[in-house]
Amino acid sequence: MTKVFDVFRSELQTYADRGIFQNLSCNNIENKVSEFKFHWMTDKQFSLRLNVIKHQLELRNILPSVPYRSDMDNAFREFLLSRCAGEIPAHRRLDGKRLTIKARNKNGDVSVLIGFSEFDSRLAVKTSINLLHEIFNNFLVEGPYQNYMVEVFNLPEE
C-alpha cells in the first residue's frame, strides 16, 4: 500500500508482540483504507481504521451506546480537549500542533479521528494506543462510568 501503512502495521505488530493486545489482524477495505482489529483489556474487539490518502486514523466505536450530546458524550469531548493541555506531561499529552483530534458520535457510537502528516505516522499510531489506554484508565475508570463499563464491556463490578 504505502509507507504510512507499513509504519502502522509495524508499530501495531510491535504492540502485539509485546503482549499489549492480542489477536491483531488487518483487512484492506479499499485500496486506500485498512482496518486493524485487536483485543485489549476487554472481550470487545477494537477497530482502528487507517485512511492512507487522507492521513487519518479512526478509533472506531470505542465508546458504544453513548447518546449524542449526552452528559457522557460532552464529558468525553472535554476529556479529549484536556489531553492537549500544557499541564499534562509531555509523554501523555496530545500534540495539537502535529495531530488533529476530534470525537464523532454516529448513531450513539463514539469514535476518535486523528489526522496526521505522513511524517507523523509513528506519532499517530503511538498516540492512538496511548489515547485508548487513557480513555479506559482515566476517563472511564476515574469517571462515574462503572455501570457503563459493566454493561457495555462486561467488566466485573468491582
N, C-alpha and C positions, 0 to 999 in steps of 0.2 A: 504494500500500500504506500506508505510514506515513512519518512524519518520520524515524524510525530508518532505514528502508530507503533513503530519499533521501540521508541523510548517508553511509551505507555506499557506495551506488552512486557518489556524487560523489567521495568520498575515494579509492575504488579506481580510478576513472577518472583521477583526478589522477596516481596512481602509474603507470598505464598510459601516460598522455600524456607523462610524464617518461621513459618507456622503462625503468622499473624492472622491469616484467614485460610480457609480450606476450599477445596473444590473449584479452583479458578478455571473458568472456561471463557472462550472468546468466539463470538459469532459475527461474521460480517453480514450486516443487514443490507447494505448497499455498497457501492464502490467507495464511498466516502465516509460511511458510518459503521462503526464496530461497537458491539456490546459485550462488555466484560461482566461476568457474573461470579459471585463468590459467597461463601457463608462466613459470617463473622459475628461473634458474641451472641447470636440468637439462632433459632432454626430458620428464620426468614432468609431467603436468598436476596442479596443486594445486587443492584444493577448499576453499572457505570457505563454510560453511553458516550462514545467519543466521535465527534464530527471533525475529521482531519482537514476539511476545506474551510469551515468556519472557525477552526481552532477553538472549539467549545466542548466542554465536558459536562455531562449531566449526571448527577447522583439522583437516579430516578426513584421516585416514590419512597423516599427514605422515611417519611412520616405519613403513613396511610391513615385514612379516616379522620382527617382534620378539616372541619368545615372552613370554608373560605371566610376570611376576616373574623374568625372566632378569636376568643382570648388566646388560645394556644397558637393559632396562626400568627397573630400580631406579636406575641411574645417571641416566637421563633424568628421573625423578621428583625426584631430588636436585638435578639441574640446574635444574629449574623453581623449586624452593624457593629455591635460591641466588640466583635472579634478583630476589628480593624483599628481599634483604639490604641493610642500610644502607651497606655498603662499595661497592656497585655505584653508579656515577654516576647521578644523578637522571634524566638523559635516557635511560638504558638500563634503569633499574630498573622492575620490575613493581609497580604500585601496588596492594598488597593491601588497602588501605582503600577503594578505589573500584572495584576489579575482583575477581572470584573467578576463580581459575585452577586447573584440575586436569587431570591426564592421565587418559586412558581407553584401555585396551588391550582391544579387542574382536577376538577371533579372530586375535590376533597383529598387528593393525594399530593403531598408537598415534595417537590424536587428542588435541588440546588443546581444552578447553572454557573459554570466557571469558564470565563473567556480568558484566553491567553495568547501570547505570540508564540511562534514556532520555537524561539529561543528559550521560552519559559516552560517548555513541555514537562521537564523534570520537576520544576516547581509546582506546576498544576497537579500532577499526579500525587506528589507528596502532600500538597495542601488538601486534596480531596480525601485522602486517607486520614490525615490528621483531623480534618473537619468532621468526618464521620465519627471518629473517636470522641471528639469534643461534644458533638451533638448527643451522644449516648451518655457520656460520663459527666458532662456539665449541664447541658440543657435539660435532659430528661431526668437523670438521677437526682440532681440538685434542685430541680423544679418540682412543682406539685403534680407530677405526672406518673406516680406509682401505679394507679389504676389503669392508666393508658398503657403502660408497659406490660402489665399483666394481661390485659385484654387483647392488645394488638400483637405483642411479640411473645406471648405465652411465657413470660418470665415468672419465676416463683414470687409469691407475696412475702417479701422479707423487708 
